Amino acid sequence: MAILRGLTAMTDTCEIGLEEVRDVVFEHLELDTSKNDVTPDTLWDSLTTDSLDCVELIMALEERFNTVLPDYVFEGVFTVGEMTAFICSSLS
């Protein structure tokens, strides 16, 4: 999707990383897995069990990184890596 083109390179220069996004995920969701099992390729939908979980996780990410994640982004964000890249782009 056009929203995500070029964002992967931004994570190289971004101050936040996958580990920080994983921390937020594990603080707000009760996952039956270890943090190391959540990789950049982990599907975003596989982390949340319902729409309320997703909304709460989005709000937690916005609060943690002091940013706003617009609704349209979730039509194009499919993995944890893509979410990390989008957050990085919103901070630059």
Kinemage of the C-alpha trace (Angstrom):
@kinemage 1
@onewidth
@group {chain A} dominant
@subgroup {mainchain}
@vectorlist {calphas} color= white
{ca met a 1} P 0.000 0.000 0.000
{ca ala a 2} L 1.185 3.518 -0.768
{ca ile a 3} L 1.086 4.542 2.901
{ca leu a 4} L 3.870 2.128 3.749
{ca arg a 5} L 6.196 2.629 0.778
{ca gly a 6} L 9.618 3.714 1.944
{ca leu a 7} L 8.803 3.448 5.649
{ca thr a 8} L 11.005 0.433 6.309
{ca ala a 9} L 14.159 2.469 5.703
{ca met a 10} L 12.987 5.013 8.276
{ca thr a 11} L 13.225 2.486 11.091
{ca asp a 12} L 17.000 2.481 10.607
{ca thr a 13} L 17.195 6.134 11.669
{ca cys a 14} L 14.256 6.149 14.081
{ca glu a 15} L 14.824 6.391 17.803
{ca ile a 16} L 12.195 3.784 18.594
{ca gly a 17} L 12.438 0.188 17.573
{ca leu a 18} L 10.718 -3.121 17.513
{ca glu a 19} L 11.641 -3.795 21.149
{ca glu a 20} L 9.743 -0.723 22.350
{ca val a 21} L 6.682 -1.609 20.283
{ca arg a 22} L 6.849 -5.168 21.649
{ca asp a 23} L 7.016 -3.776 25.197
{ca val a 24} L 3.740 -1.922 24.650
{ca val a 25} L 2.135 -5.002 23.101
{ca phe a 26} L 3.100 -7.161 26.064
{ca glu a 27} L 2.066 -4.524 28.614
{ca his a 28} L -1.463 -4.381 27.207
{ca leu a 29} L -2.208 -7.857 25.877
{ca glu a 30} L -2.082 -11.228 27.563
{ca leu a 31} L -0.185 -13.200 24.962
{ca asp a 32} L 0.640 -16.884 25.212
{ca thr a 33} L 4.056 -16.340 23.657
{ca ser a 34} L 7.412 -14.795 24.450
{ca lys a 35} L 8.561 -11.364 23.274
{ca asn a 36} L 11.105 -13.037 21.003
{ca asp a 37} L 8.262 -14.720 19.120
{ca val a 38} L 6.910 -11.298 18.087
{ca thr a 39} L 9.022 -10.380 15.073
{ca pro a 40} L 8.727 -7.651 12.442
{ca asp a 41} L 6.830 -10.187 10.318
{ca thr a 42} L 4.268 -11.032 13.010
{ca leu a 43} L 0.806 -10.236 11.717
{ca trp a 44} L -0.837 -7.394 13.632
{ca asp a 45} L -4.205 -9.204 13.614
{ca ser a 46} L -2.656 -12.254 15.291
{ca leu a 47} L -1.852 -10.161 18.387
{ca thr a 48} L -5.339 -8.875 19.141
{ca thr a 49} L -8.276 -11.088 19.951
{ca asp a 50} L -11.019 -8.557 19.228
{ca ser a 51} L -11.595 -4.978 18.130
{ca leu a 52} L -11.508 -3.673 21.709
{ca asp a 53} L -8.016 -5.142 22.201
{ca cys a 54} L -6.932 -3.466 18.983
{ca val a 55} L -8.317 -0.065 20.012
{ca glu a 56} L -6.719 -0.289 23.456
{ca leu a 57} L -3.384 -1.279 21.951
{ca ile a 58} L -3.514 1.595 19.475
{ca met a 59} L -4.296 4.036 22.286
{ca ala a 60} L -1.385 2.651 24.316
{ca leu a 61} L 0.986 3.068 21.363
{ca glu a 62} L -0.215 6.628 20.806
{ca glu a 63} L 0.298 7.464 24.462
{ca arg a 64} L 3.710 5.792 24.710
{ca phe a 65} L 5.095 7.477 21.607
{ca asn a 66} L 3.144 10.736 21.927
{ca thr a 67} L 1.680 10.496 18.439
{ca val a 68} L -1.648 10.026 16.700
{ca leu a 69} L -2.219 6.958 14.568
{ca pro a 70} L -5.028 7.793 12.118
{ca asp a 71} L -7.698 5.184 11.457
{ca tyr a 72} L -6.781 4.834 7.777
{ca val a 73} L -3.390 3.438 8.715
{ca phe a 74} L -4.894 0.208 9.964
{ca glu a 75} L -6.152 -0.602 6.497
{ca gly a 76} L -2.519 -0.836 5.356
{ca val a 77} L -0.614 -2.007 8.435
{ca phe a 78} L -0.421 -5.767 8.547
{ca thr a 79} L 2.694 -6.549 10.588
{ca val a 80} L 4.464 -5.380 13.717
{ca gly a 81} L 7.341 -4.166 11.555
{ca glu a 82} L 4.991 -2.028 9.474
{ca met a 83} L 3.465 -0.554 12.638
{ca thr a 84} L 6.943 0.264 13.957
{ca ala a 85} L 7.817 1.923 10.643
{ca phe a 86} L 4.611 3.950 10.637
{ca ile a 87} L 5.180 5.161 14.192
{ca cys a 88} L 8.721 6.177 13.217
{ca ser a 89} L 7.418 8.110 10.214
{ca ser a 90} L 4.846 9.907 12.354
{ca leu a 91} L 7.603 11.023 14.748
{ca ser a 92} L 9.847 12.487 12.069
